Each structure stands twice: as C-alpha cells, then as structure tokens.
Amino acid sequence: MPKVHWVTFGCKVNQYDTQRVREALEQAGYMEAHTGETPDLCVVNTCTVTHEADAQARQMIRRLARQWPHAGIVVMGCYAHRDPEALRRLPNVVAVVAAPEQLTGVLQRFGVERLPAGITRFERHARAFVKVQDGCLLNCTFCIIPKVRPTLCSRPIEDIEAEVRRLVDGGYREIVLTGIHLGHYGIDLSRGEPKERWTRLWHVLRRLSVLPGEFRIRLSSLEAAEMRRDLLEAIVACPRICPHFHLCLQSGSDRILQLMRRRYRVDSFLRRCEELRKFFECPAITTDIIVGFPGESDADFEKTLQIARLAGFAWMHVFPFSPRKGTPAAHMPDRVPPHLLRERKERILRLNDELARAYAAQLLGRTLEVLVERQDPRRPGLLTGTACRKVHVSFDGPVGAIGQLVQVRAETVDGTDLIGQRVTEAAPNWPLLHDLAATPTGAALPVVASPGTN
C-alpha cells in the first residue's frame, strides 16, 4: 500500500484543506507514512503571507527531496497559487496545484476519482476546523491573500451541517468555523436574490445551534464591522457558541488604518468591543496587530498600545510588518528601521502578557467549560485544555478526559494560564447582561463599560 507524508504551513483553512486531501488519498489506497517509514508521495500545503513563509516552503521541499529522493512531491496552497513556476523548478516536485479547481485533476494521477464533499475527522487535533467559505474581496494594502484567493466560494449550509454532524458523531467536542474571510460567508450564494432570501453566517449558526450532541462552536477571525445585529442575535441565541471573538484591529492609529485600507476606525472598533461586553459577561476578545507598518511613527505606535489597553484584549497575535511583493504596502515609503521594529514588537508583547494575565484574573472563581487537549508538558501530573473563553486551563484529572468537555473552577493564575479544580456540577449559564429583544430593530446597540467580575 503506498504511503504519503504530509506537511502543512499556515492557517486553519490550509489545515482543513490538507485533511480533505488526506481523506481523498486514503480512499485511493494511500496510508500515512509513520516515523521510520519511507513515503512514496509527499504533499506540502503552503502559505504565502510573508517572504518567510515562502522560504520555509522551499526549504522543506528541498529537505524532503534529500531525505526521500524517490518520493514525488505535490505542492498546493497559497504559494502554489501565487508562483507555481518557482515551485515546479524545485527538486522532486511532480505536481503543483496552481488553482483550487485544478486539485481534482492533479489528484487523479494518484488514483483519486473525486474529492470528498467534506471531512470525517481532524487528524491529531482535539478540535475540528470546518471550512465554510473561501476567498476574500478586500483590498488591504499589506495582504497578498485576495490575489491568490480572489474568488468567493461559500459551502451550502446543508453540507456544513452534515459535516458537523459527522465530526460530532466522531467524538469532536469543539467545532471551529473558519474561512479566508468568515464574515463574507454567503455573499456569493446570495447574488441576484432578494434580501429576504440572502444567506449569511448567522443562518449557519442558527442551523448548527439545534443539532443534537454535546459540542460547542468557536468562530475564527471576524472583522469588527461585521459584528452586526443579525450576527449578534444568532450568537446570543446559541449558548453553545464560545464567547470568544477574534476581531482584527491591526493598528490603533486611524492614520495607519487608512494607509492599510481597513474598513473601520478606532472609535467604531472600540464600540464593537463595548457592545460585546454589554451582552456577554467577560467575553474573550482577541486580535491581530501589525507592528511597524510603513510610516508608523512613535505616536502611532503609542496609540496602538493605548487602544489595546482600552479594548482589554485577552490575547494579541503580533506580526512585524513584512513587505509582500504584489501589494501596495511593499512600495510605501518611510519603512520602520529593523531595530525600532524589534523594540516595538518587544514592547507590545510585554503588554500582551500584562493584558492576558489581567483577563485570566477576571475569571478566578468562575466555573469554565474546558476542552481537554493533552497532558500538561509544563506541569507534570496535570491535564491542560482551552476554556470556552480562550484561556488555557490546567487541572488534575484522568487521562481519559482528553478530548472531552469538562467543568473546571479557576483558582489561580500562573503566567497567562489558569490553574483550577475539576468540578462535577455543570457550569451555570453566565447571564446575558442585556435583553437583545428589548432593543428595537434599527436602534443602536447600547454601549456601556466592561462589566465587573462579581
């Protein structure tokens, strides 16, 4: 039986795409090559967000060619879409999937008759990612992704529902809905339809909210501008959706946001954060920050630090600006010097630790629903997992709990993690802090300060 070795770079969408191809090749008779086994085929799923991502993919392909000189290499993903010729020139590369529609044809060479409509499991993950859409229509000046994934393609709700049912029946207790631009779900399905027949992300959430089984739903990255009433209503109405919202800020300076061609400004972003805290007690709000965008002054950076504090982020993913060929930002003047870029990154990472510890402290004394993922490598004898509110939680429990949802009362903060005690009673439903139904349609959602932690 032929064997295949897998390498995946990049985002949740890439990880999902790898799993789908994995199951297609399994149906064609391939098995995964385990440690010490020689594969007949290697599949490398690439990312192209930065120059470094491209370099990592090239290095990996060359290493695989040296390690297994008789194994053919198939390359897919965003780098394959952006520069297929560069990848075809690398050693042992037998096929490059230069566009999504080419995938089936490429895999036919290896006995795949058709791609499966979805996945049945998520290899080596405690949670399962479900890709609901592909493509992005935005034109942010720093991002190459709309160039390599420009076509919006939303999956039918029926296919998403069937896939979630399979995964829950297979034992997965957390489903992460993801896409290249999750908030764009349904735009392509709704073209030419009257508004009353449009399909949007909140329709998916309503369908998934009534499925049987013990599982929870987490949303991946959203634009703050997309956290509108219809989506908020669906989230409020579905208790199994984790109160964790990843809203991409990128910069706390309106001037830099304008240079980035982002669709919001700082005041509107902060209003979204305040609105979420009006309806959910202690929601985890996480974000992405780009440090050192061209033209970013000391004052711009200080504004980012200030807005991060005001937003009260539970976690920030920090990226130093990386010029990407083919994007407008790659040609912008006033580059931030490398030493200043490093200094700013270090400062915002220190702030991130401070904010993460502060958020974890808000949860002390609370009972949290935790997806148990593994034995804690840093705390012998404990298990560790991720709470519904994003924080990592460690506790004493049996290995058989791995993969399950358990209730843990948070007792101490250790770094940015929580240490807790498993409890048998179910976590009480944390109350909504405002009755959404009492807010008339079309009325502005109320804005209040962040709630306390009584």
SENU-685169 format. One line per field, with one value per residue: x, y, z of N, C-alpha, C in turn; residue in three letters. Coordinates in steps of 0.1 Angstrom, whole numbers. Layout:
<recs>
n.px	c(X,...)
n.py	c(Y,...)
n.pz	c(Z,...)
ca.px	c(X,...)
ca.py	c(Y,...)
ca.pz	c(Z,...)
c.px	c(X,...)
c.py	c(Y,...)
c.pz	c(Z,...)
residuo	c(ALA,...)
</recs>
This chain:
<recs>
n.px	c(9,7,25,21,35,29,29,21,17,8,-26,-58,-76,-58,-51,-75,-79,-58,-66,-88,-77,-61,-80,-91,-69,-66,-89,-82,-63,-40,-17,-8,26,45,68,101,93,94,80,60,50,49,30,28,14,12,19,17,18,39,74,90,74,72,99,102,86,100,125,116,107,130,144,128,132,159,159,141,147,133,107,78,68,40,27,7,-17,-14,11,16,-4,3,29,35,54,80,79,77,102,117,134,122,95,65,40,21,-5,-20,-43,-74,-94,-79,-73,-86,-80,-52,-50,-61,-41,-30,-48,-72,-106,-126,-130,-138,-169,-166,-150,-143,-129,-104,-72,-49,-58,-75,-98,-120,-116,-138,-142,-160,-161,-144,-119,-115,-126,-115,-92,-69,-39,-16,-18,-15,-33,-60,-52,-43,-64,-90,-116,-148,-163,-188,-198,-227,-253,-264,-243,-224,-237,-241,-214,-206,-223,-211,-186,-191,-205,-183,-169,-158,-156,-155,-161,-146,-155,-144,-127,-114,-123,-144,-166,-176,-192,-216,-222,-217,-235,-258,-261,-280,-303,-334,-333,-346,-341,-314,-284,-264,-237,-250,-272,-261,-252,-276,-287,-268,-271,-292,-285,-282,-263,-232,-214,-194,-192,-168,-159,-138,-116,-130,-141,-144,-164,-183,-197,-226,-261,-277,-259,-250,-275,-279,-257,-261,-285,-276,-263,-242,-222,-189,-180,-160,-142,-126,-114,-100,-77,-53,-40,-38,-40,-57,-47,-28,-45,-60,-40,-36,-60,-81,-115,-127,-125,-107,-125,-150,-142,-137,-163,-176,-163,-172,-199,-201,-193,-215,-235,-224,-209,-177,-164,-139,-119,-99,-71,-54,-23,-4,29,50,42,47,55,46,47,63,42,20,24,23,-4,-15,-8,-22,-49,-51,-51,-75,-93,-90,-79,-79,-59,-32,-22,8,24,53,57,59,71,53,57,38,18,4,16,42,56,55,68,90,99,100,128,148,158,141,116,120,121,96,80,88,79,51,45,52,31,10,13,7,-19,-32,-28,-43,-68,-72,-72,-97,-114,-111,-124,-146,-166,-155,-160,-141,-122,-105,-72,-46,-19,-4,26,42,35,38,16,-7,-36,-43,-61,-83,-103,-138,-137,-113,-89,-60,-62,-52,-55,-61,-67,-82,-65,-82,-100,-92,-100,-126,-153,-151,-159,-143,-132,-118,-88,-63,-39,-14,13,1,-19,-46,-49,-69,-96,-113,-148,-179,-205,-224,-213,-228,-251,-238,-251,-268,-261,-278,-310,-315,-337,-351,-341,-349,-352,-330,-323,-296,-272,-268,-241,-218,-196,-170,-182,-180,-164,-181)
n.py	c(-12,22,50,82,113,142,178,208,242,274,287,280,273,261,239,225,220,203,181,173,165,145,126,120,108,86,72,64,45,52,53,70,78,67,74,65,52,50,73,72,94,129,155,189,216,250,283,318,343,358,367,350,328,317,310,291,270,264,255,233,216,211,198,175,163,156,138,118,107,93,99,114,149,168,200,224,250,285,297,280,289,315,315,293,284,288,269,245,242,232,204,171,178,169,178,208,225,249,264,263,248,230,210,185,173,171,152,130,117,102,83,92,95,114,143,142,154,166,164,137,135,151,151,145,166,180,196,203,218,235,244,269,288,302,326,362,395,420,448,453,470,456,429,398,378,382,383,357,341,350,345,343,316,300,273,252,254,229,211,219,215,187,179,188,173,147,150,156,132,116,122,147,176,203,226,245,272,283,303,320,346,348,364,370,349,335,356,352,332,346,364,382,374,384,404,392,365,361,345,342,342,341,325,300,295,294,271,252,254,239,213,179,165,167,194,223,256,275,306,317,342,375,405,436,453,436,425,427,434,411,390,391,386,359,347,353,338,313,292,274,286,297,324,340,362,370,398,416,441,454,480,508,533,557,569,551,529,539,540,514,506,497,489,503,525,536,544,531,505,501,506,483,463,472,468,440,433,443,424,399,383,390,384,368,388,388,396,407,423,445,454,482,491,507,540,542,561,570,581,569,543,544,550,526,509,522,519,491,486,499,484,460,435,399,384,391,386,392,407,415,440,428,433,425,413,425,438,470,481,472,490,513,544,554,532,514,513,483,479,494,483,458,466,478,455,439,455,455,429,425,440,425,401,413,421,397,383,399,395,368,368,380,358,342,321,315,290,272,260,235,223,194,188,176,160,182,196,213,211,186,158,171,179,197,223,242,269,279,306,311,311,292,263,244,214,188,156,126,108,98,119,134,151,156,177,194,206,232,249,279,287,298,321,314,327,334,316,296,278,252,235,205,202,186,195,211,240,271,289,318,349,368,402,420,424,414,414,435,457,477,468,482,502,517,496,493,510,503,504,479,450,441,416,400)
n.pz	c(0,-9,6,22,30,51,51,64,61,77,79,95,74,55,70,72,44,39,54,40,15,25,32,8,-6,11,5,-20,-15,-2,26,57,61,87,114,106,83,47,25,-5,-16,-11,3,3,18,13,25,19,31,40,30,45,49,23,19,39,29,5,16,30,9,-5,16,20,-5,-4,18,10,-18,-38,-36,-49,-50,-42,-45,-29,-20,-10,-18,-40,-56,-61,-72,-92,-110,-99,-79,-94,-104,-83,-67,-72,-73,-85,-92,-92,-76,-89,-88,-71,-85,-100,-83,-82,-107,-105,-84,-96,-109,-89,-83,-73,-76,-71,-51,-16,-3,22,54,77,101,121,118,144,161,188,185,158,127,105,73,59,39,11,-2,-6,-7,0,-1,14,20,27,23,6,1,-11,-37,-43,-35,-48,-53,-42,-24,-10,11,8,32,40,34,53,77,76,77,102,118,113,124,151,158,156,178,183,202,200,175,151,132,101,76,47,47,70,76,51,44,24,6,-21,-26,-24,-45,-68,-55,-38,-8,13,9,12,22,50,75,100,95,92,118,132,122,131,158,167,164,175,203,223,221,212,196,180,167,141,129,127,111,127,118,109,129,133,140,132,132,158,172,165,177,204,208,208,230,228,213,217,239,226,207,179,167,142,147,139,139,162,153,135,113,103,99,78,58,55,43,58,69,90,118,148,169,162,163,190,200,191,207,232,229,227,253,266,262,267,295,305,279,258,240,213,191,161,155,136,136,130,104,72,76,102,131,162,177,165,172,200,202,194,216,236,227,227,255,262,248,261,255,255,243,220,188,174,147,130,105,72,41,12,-19,-47,-33,-24,-1,-1,-15,-2,12,39,57,87,107,113,139,155,148,161,188,192,188,210,231,227,230,257,268,259,275,300,297,291,315,332,321,326,354,358,356,378,403,388,371,344,311,297,270,270,261,262,282,305,294,309,335,353,359,356,335,305,288,267,276,271,270,258,274,285,305,333,352,376,366,350,324,306,302,281,252,259,271,300,333,350,379,381,399,404,389,366,352,321,321,336,367,379,395,389,386,394,390,365,347,355,334,322,327,302,297,288,274,243,227,236,224,199,164,142,160,177,192,227,246,270,298,304,322,357,377,395)
ca.px	c(0,16,25,22,40,22,35,11,20,-2,-38,-68,-81,-49,-51,-87,-77,-49,-74,-97,-69,-57,-91,-92,-59,-69,-99,-75,-54,-27,-17,2,39,49,82,109,88,97,68,60,45,48,21,32,4,20,14,25,15,52,85,95,65,77,112,101,81,111,134,110,106,144,148,121,139,172,156,134,149,125,93,74,62,28,27,-6,-18,-14,23,14,-13,10,41,36,66,91,78,79,116,123,137,112,81,58,27,18,-19,-19,-56,-83,-101,-70,-69,-92,-73,-39,-51,-65,-28,-27,-59,-84,-117,-133,-127,-149,-176,-162,-141,-149,-121,-93,-60,-40,-63,-86,-109,-121,-119,-148,-141,-173,-160,-130,-119,-116,-128,-110,-80,-59,-26,-5,-22,-15,-43,-70,-46,-42,-77,-99,-130,-157,-170,-194,-204,-241,-255,-266,-230,-217,-244,-237,-200,-206,-229,-202,-175,-196,-207,-169,-163,-152,-165,-154,-161,-142,-159,-133,-127,-104,-130,-155,-178,-181,-199,-230,-223,-218,-248,-270,-261,-292,-315,-339,-327,-352,-336,-300,-278,-253,-231,-259,-281,-253,-252,-290,-289,-259,-275,-302,-281,-280,-249,-225,-203,-195,-188,-160,-158,-124,-114,-140,-139,-153,-175,-192,-204,-238,-272,-282,-249,-251,-287,-277,-247,-268,-295,-270,-254,-230,-211,-180,-179,-146,-144,-113,-116,-87,-75,-41,-33,-46,-39,-66,-39,-23,-56,-63,-30,-39,-73,-91,-129,-132,-116,-106,-138,-160,-137,-139,-177,-179,-158,-181,-212,-200,-193,-229,-243,-217,-201,-162,-160,-125,-117,-85,-69,-41,-16,8,38,60,37,54,51,42,55,62,29,11,26,18,-19,-18,-7,-34,-62,-51,-55,-89,-101,-89,-77,-74,-47,-29,-12,16,32,61,54,67,66,49,57,25,9,8,24,56,63,53,80,91,99,104,141,147,160,129,106,122,118,81,74,90,70,37,44,51,17,1,14,0,-34,-36,-28,-54,-81,-73,-76,-112,-121,-109,-136,-156,-165,-153,-161,-127,-119,-92,-64,-34,-13,4,40,49,30,36,5,-20,-41,-45,-70,-87,-117,-147,-133,-100,-77,-56,-65,-47,-62,-58,-78,-78,-61,-94,-108,-87,-110,-139,-156,-152,-161,-131,-133,-105,-84,-51,-33,1,16,-12,-28,-53,-49,-82,-101,-124,-160,-189,-217,-223,-211,-241,-251,-234,-262,-266,-262,-288,-320,-313,-350,-357,-335,-357,-345,-326,-318,-282,-270,-263,-227,-215,-182,-169,-187,-171,-163,-186)
ca.py	c(0,34,58,96,122,155,190,219,256,284,290,269,268,252,226,219,216,191,169,168,158,133,116,116,98,74,64,59,34,56,54,79,72,70,76,54,46,59,76,72,107,139,166,201,227,261,296,329,355,366,361,339,316,311,304,279,260,259,247,220,208,206,188,162,157,150,128,107,111,86,102,126,159,176,213,230,261,299,299,273,297,327,314,278,280,287,256,234,241,226,190,161,183,163,185,220,228,264,270,253,240,220,200,171,168,167,140,119,110,93,73,99,97,126,148,140,167,171,156,129,136,161,144,150,178,178,203,201,230,233,255,272,296,306,338,375,406,432,452,458,472,448,415,392,367,384,380,342,335,361,340,339,304,296,260,251,251,215,204,223,208,172,177,190,160,136,153,154,118,110,125,161,184,217,228,259,276,291,306,330,357,342,373,371,337,336,367,346,324,355,373,381,371,394,404,382,352,361,335,348,334,338,314,287,294,290,256,244,256,230,199,171,162,176,201,238,262,287,314,322,357,383,419,443,459,425,422,435,429,398,380,392,379,345,343,354,328,299,291,266,294,302,338,344,369,374,409,421,456,457,492,517,547,559,573,539,521,545,536,499,505,490,494,509,534,531,546,521,492,501,504,468,456,476,462,426,432,445,412,387,386,386,377,369,395,387,404,407,436,446,464,487,493,518,553,542,569,567,585,559,530,546,549,512,504,528,512,477,487,503,472,449,422,387,380,397,380,403,404,426,442,421,437,414,417,425,446,484,484,468,501,525,549,555,520,515,506,470,479,500,472,448,473,479,442,435,463,451,415,427,445,413,393,420,421,383,380,406,389,355,371,382,346,335,318,311,276,273,248,234,212,188,186,168,162,194,193,221,209,171,153,179,180,211,225,256,272,285,319,311,309,278,259,232,208,174,148,114,109,95,131,141,152,158,190,192,219,235,261,286,290,306,325,311,334,338,304,294,265,251,222,200,201,177,202,219,255,278,298,331,357,379,414,429,417,419,415,448,467,477,467,495,510,515,487,502,509,505,499,465,446,436,401,397)
ca.pz	c(0,-10,18,20,41,50,57,63,67,76,86,97,62,50,78,67,30,40,59,29,6,32,32,-7,-9,18,-3,-32,-11,5,41,61,64,101,117,101,70,35,17,-20,-20,-1,0,10,17,15,29,12,37,41,24,53,46,10,22,47,20,-4,24,33,-3,-7,26,16,-17,1,27,3,-32,-48,-34,-56,-41,-47,-37,-30,-11,-15,-26,-52,-65,-64,-81,-94,-118,-90,-72,-103,-106,-72,-69,-69,-74,-97,-95,-84,-77,-91,-86,-64,-95,-105,-73,-85,-118,-101,-76,-104,-112,-78,-82,-67,-85,-67,-37,-7,-1,34,62,88,113,120,123,155,167,198,180,144,119,94,64,54,27,6,-9,1,-17,5,-7,24,12,32,22,-7,0,-21,-50,-45,-33,-50,-57,-31,-26,2,10,11,46,42,35,66,88,75,82,117,124,112,134,165,160,157,191,184,211,196,161,148,119,96,62,44,53,75,76,38,40,18,-4,-35,-27,-24,-56,-76,-47,-30,5,23,6,13,31,57,86,111,91,95,133,136,118,139,172,171,162,188,207,232,214,212,184,181,155,139,128,121,110,137,111,105,142,132,148,128,137,173,176,163,187,217,209,207,241,225,207,227,240,222,194,173,159,138,149,131,144,170,147,124,101,98,94,64,49,54,37,66,68,103,126,162,177,158,168,205,202,189,219,243,226,231,268,271,260,272,306,304,267,254,227,209,179,154,155,127,142,120,91,67,81,116,139,176,182,160,179,213,201,194,229,243,223,232,269,262,243,271,248,262,237,208,179,170,135,125,91,62,28,3,-34,-53,-25,-24,11,-4,-22,5,18,54,64,101,108,119,154,160,147,172,200,193,190,223,240,226,236,271,271,257,287,310,294,292,329,337,317,333,367,358,355,390,410,378,365,329,302,291,261,275,249,264,295,305,294,318,349,354,366,353,322,301,277,263,281,262,269,252,283,287,319,337,363,379,361,344,310,298,299,269,241,264,277,315,341,359,386,381,413,405,377,365,339,314,322,348,373,385,401,382,394,388,386,352,348,353,323,326,322,293,305,282,266,229,222,240,216,186,152,137,171,181,204,238,248,284,302,307,334,367,378,408)
c.px	c(9,14,27,27,34,29,25,16,8,-15,-47,-74,-71,-49,-64,-85,-68,-57,-83,-89,-64,-68,-93,-82,-61,-79,-93,-64,-42,-29,-6,15,43,64,90,105,91,84,71,57,46,39,25,22,11,12,22,22,28,63,90,87,69,90,111,96,92,121,129,110,120,148,141,128,152,169,150,135,140,110,89,67,51,28,13,-6,-15,-1,22,5,-5,21,44,49,78,91,81,94,124,124,125,98,75,45,26,3,-19,-32,-65,-90,-93,-68,-74,-84,-59,-40,-55,-52,-25,-39,-72,-94,-124,-129,-139,-156,-172,-153,-149,-142,-111,-81,-52,-45,-75,-99,-109,-124,-129,-147,-155,-173,-146,-131,-121,-117,-121,-97,-71,-45,-15,-7,-22,-26,-54,-65,-46,-55,-88,-113,-137,-164,-175,-200,-219,-243,-257,-253,-223,-224,-241,-223,-199,-212,-219,-191,-179,-199,-193,-162,-157,-162,-163,-152,-157,-146,-149,-135,-116,-110,-143,-168,-183,-190,-213,-231,-225,-230,-260,-271,-273,-305,-320,-334,-333,-348,-321,-296,-265,-248,-241,-269,-274,-254,-266,-292,-280,-264,-284,-298,-280,-266,-243,-213,-205,-189,-179,-159,-143,-125,-126,-136,-149,-165,-186,-200,-217,-249,-276,-272,-250,-263,-285,-267,-254,-278,-289,-260,-242,-219,-202,-180,-165,-147,-130,-116,-103,-86,-64,-33,-43,-46,-48,-58,-33,-34,-60,-53,-31,-51,-82,-104,-135,-121,-116,-118,-148,-155,-140,-154,-181,-175,-168,-195,-212,-200,-207,-237,-237,-208,-186,-159,-145,-125,-102,-84,-56,-36,-4,17,48,55,44,47,46,52,55,48,19,12,21,2,-23,-18,-19,-47,-62,-55,-70,-98,-101,-88,-73,-61,-45,-19,-5,25,40,58,64,62,64,48,43,15,13,17,39,63,61,66,79,90,105,117,140,148,147,117,107,118,103,75,76,81,56,35,44,37,8,1,6,-15,-39,-37,-40,-67,-83,-77,-91,-120,-119,-122,-148,-155,-166,-155,-148,-127,-105,-84,-52,-30,-4,19,48,46,27,24,-8,-23,-43,-54,-74,-102,-125,-143,-118,-88,-73,-57,-59,-53,-58,-70,-73,-74,-73,-103,-103,-97,-124,-140,-158,-154,-149,-133,-119,-101,-72,-46,-18,5,4,-22,-35,-50,-62,-84,-113,-136,-170,-201,-214,-221,-225,-240,-248,-245,-258,-269,-272,-298,-320,-327,-356,-351,-342,-348,-342,-321,-303,-281,-264,-248,-225,-201,-182,-174,-176,-170,-168,-185)
c.py	c(12,43,73,103,136,166,201,232,264,282,278,264,259,238,218,213,203,179,164,160,145,122,111,106,85,65,58,48,39,56,64,72,76,71,64,48,56,61,75,86,116,150,178,212,240,274,307,342,364,359,349,326,309,304,291,267,255,251,234,211,202,196,174,155,150,137,115,110,104,90,115,136,167,188,219,243,274,302,292,281,309,326,299,275,279,274,244,232,234,211,182,165,177,169,197,223,244,271,259,243,229,209,186,165,163,154,128,110,100,84,79,101,110,130,146,154,174,162,148,130,148,156,151,163,174,184,201,215,227,246,257,281,298,319,351,386,419,436,459,459,463,433,410,382,370,382,365,335,346,357,336,326,299,282,261,248,236,207,207,215,193,170,178,178,149,138,151,139,110,114,138,169,199,218,243,262,286,293,317,344,353,351,375,358,341,347,362,338,333,364,371,377,383,393,394,368,351,350,342,338,331,327,300,285,289,275,248,244,245,215,192,169,172,182,216,243,274,293,318,337,363,398,426,448,449,421,430,428,415,387,380,384,364,339,343,342,314,298,283,273,300,318,343,350,375,385,416,436,460,469,501,531,548,562,560,530,526,540,521,496,495,497,501,518,530,532,535,507,491,500,490,460,459,469,447,424,436,433,399,391,381,379,378,376,395,394,401,422,435,457,469,488,506,531,554,550,564,570,574,547,532,546,534,506,509,521,498,477,490,491,461,436,411,382,388,389,391,399,416,428,435,425,425,419,415,432,460,487,481,480,514,530,549,542,522,507,493,470,485,490,462,454,474,465,437,442,458,437,416,431,433,404,400,419,407,379,387,400,375,357,374,369,337,333,313,296,278,259,246,221,207,184,176,169,174,192,202,219,194,168,160,177,194,212,239,258,278,299,320,308,294,275,246,227,194,166,136,116,106,107,138,140,155,173,187,206,220,248,268,291,300,310,321,316,339,327,304,280,264,237,218,198,192,184,210,234,262,287,312,340,366,392,424,421,422,422,429,459,467,475,480,505,507,506,496,500,512,501,484,461,441,421,397,382)
c.pz	c(0,2,14,32,39,57,54,69,67,84,88,84,55,57,74,53,30,44,48,19,12,30,17,-10,-1,10,-16,-28,-4,20,45,65,79,102,113,88,59,27,2,-25,-8,-6,9,7,21,19,22,18,38,32,31,51,33,12,29,38,11,4,27,21,-6,3,23,5,-13,9,20,-12,-42,-46,-42,-46,-48,-38,-40,-21,-18,-23,-39,-62,-70,-74,-84,-102,-109,-83,-81,-105,-94,-73,-64,-70,-87,-101,-86,-87,-77,-89,-79,-74,-101,-96,-77,-97,-114,-93,-84,-108,-101,-74,-75,-77,-83,-53,-29,-5,12,41,72,101,111,127,133,161,177,193,164,137,108,86,58,42,24,-1,-1,-9,-12,-3,2,18,16,28,8,-9,-10,-35,-53,-42,-35,-52,-45,-34,-13,1,14,26,49,43,48,77,88,80,97,124,124,123,148,168,162,170,193,192,209,181,158,134,113,81,59,48,57,74,62,34,35,7,-18,-36,-29,-36,-65,-68,-40,-15,14,20,7,23,37,69,97,107,94,110,138,133,128,154,176,168,175,191,216,224,215,199,187,167,153,136,121,120,120,130,108,118,143,140,144,133,152,178,176,174,201,219,209,218,238,218,218,227,238,208,190,163,155,139,139,136,152,165,135,111,95,92,80,54,46,45,45,66,80,108,140,170,174,163,183,208,201,202,231,241,230,246,274,271,266,284,304,291,264,240,224,195,172,153,145,133,131,106,85,71,95,125,153,182,177,169,194,213,201,208,238,240,227,247,270,258,253,265,257,256,224,200,172,158,131,110,82,48,19,-11,-39,-45,-25,-12,8,-10,-14,11,34,61,78,102,116,134,161,159,158,185,202,195,204,233,239,231,251,276,269,269,298,309,296,307,336,334,324,347,369,360,368,398,401,374,350,323,295,282,265,262,251,279,294,305,304,333,350,363,363,338,318,289,275,268,269,260,266,261,284,302,322,350,365,375,354,329,301,295,287,258,245,269,292,321,351,365,386,395,414,391,377,352,333,314,335,353,381,391,393,391,387,383,373,355,346,340,327,320,311,301,300,274,252,223,225,233,202,174,146,147,173,193,215,241,263,286,304,320,344,367,392,411)
residuo	c(MET,PRO,LYS,VAL,HIS,TRP,VAL,THR,PHE,GLY,CYS,LYS,VAL,ASN,GLN,TYR,ASP,THR,GLN,ARG,VAL,ARG,GLU,ALA,LEU,GLU,GLN,ALA,GLY,TYR,MET,GLU,ALA,HIS,THR,GLY,GLU,THR,PRO,ASP,LEU,CYS,VAL,VAL,ASN,THR,CYS,THR,VAL,THR,HIS,GLU,ALA,ASP,ALA,GLN,ALA,ARG,GLN,MET,ILE,ARG,ARG,LEU,ALA,ARG,GLN,TRP,PRO,HIS,ALA,GLY,ILE,VAL,VAL,MET,GLY,CYS,TYR,ALA,HIS,ARG,ASP,PRO,GLU,ALA,LEU,ARG,ARG,LEU,PRO,ASN,VAL,VAL,ALA,VAL,VAL,ALA,ALA,PRO,GLU,GLN,LEU,THR,GLY,VAL,LEU,GLN,ARG,PHE,GLY,VAL,GLU,ARG,LEU,PRO,ALA,GLY,ILE,THR,ARG,PHE,GLU,ARG,HIS,ALA,ARG,ALA,PHE,VAL,LYS,VAL,GLN,ASP,GLY,CYS,LEU,LEU,ASN,CYS,THR,PHE,CYS,ILE,ILE,PRO,LYS,VAL,ARG,PRO,THR,LEU,CYS,SER,ARG,PRO,ILE,GLU,ASP,ILE,GLU,ALA,GLU,VAL,ARG,ARG,LEU,VAL,ASP,GLY,GLY,TYR,ARG,GLU,ILE,VAL,LEU,THR,GLY,ILE,HIS,LEU,GLY,HIS,TYR,GLY,ILE,ASP,LEU,SER,ARG,GLY,GLU,PRO,LYS,GLU,ARG,TRP,THR,ARG,LEU,TRP,HIS,VAL,LEU,ARG,ARG,LEU,SER,VAL,LEU,PRO,GLY,GLU,PHE,ARG,ILE,ARG,LEU,SER,SER,LEU,GLU,ALA,ALA,GLU,MET,ARG,ARG,ASP,LEU,LEU,GLU,ALA,ILE,VAL,ALA,CYS,PRO,ARG,ILE,CYS,PRO,HIS,PHE,HIS,LEU,CYS,LEU,GLN,SER,GLY,SER,ASP,ARG,ILE,LEU,GLN,LEU,MET,ARG,ARG,ARG,TYR,ARG,VAL,ASP,SER,PHE,LEU,ARG,ARG,CYS,GLU,GLU,LEU,ARG,LYS,PHE,PHE,GLU,CYS,PRO,ALA,ILE,THR,THR,ASP,ILE,ILE,VAL,GLY,PHE,PRO,GLY,GLU,SER,ASP,ALA,ASP,PHE,GLU,LYS,THR,LEU,GLN,ILE,ALA,ARG,LEU,ALA,GLY,PHE,ALA,TRP,MET,HIS,VAL,PHE,PRO,PHE,SER,PRO,ARG,LYS,GLY,THR,PRO,ALA,ALA,HIS,MET,PRO,ASP,ARG,VAL,PRO,PRO,HIS,LEU,LEU,ARG,GLU,ARG,LYS,GLU,ARG,ILE,LEU,ARG,LEU,ASN,ASP,GLU,LEU,ALA,ARG,ALA,TYR,ALA,ALA,GLN,LEU,LEU,GLY,ARG,THR,LEU,GLU,VAL,LEU,VAL,GLU,ARG,GLN,ASP,PRO,ARG,ARG,PRO,GLY,LEU,LEU,THR,GLY,THR,ALA,CYS,ARG,LYS,VAL,HIS,VAL,SER,PHE,ASP,GLY,PRO,VAL,GLY,ALA,ILE,GLY,GLN,LEU,VAL,GLN,VAL,ARG,ALA,GLU,THR,VAL,ASP,GLY,THR,ASP,LEU,ILE,GLY,GLN,ARG,VAL,THR,GLU,ALA,ALA,PRO,ASN,TRP,PRO,LEU,LEU,HIS,ASP,LEU,ALA,ALA,THR,PRO,THR,GLY,ALA,ALA,LEU,PRO,VAL,VAL,ALA,SER,PRO,GLY,THR,ASN)
</recs>
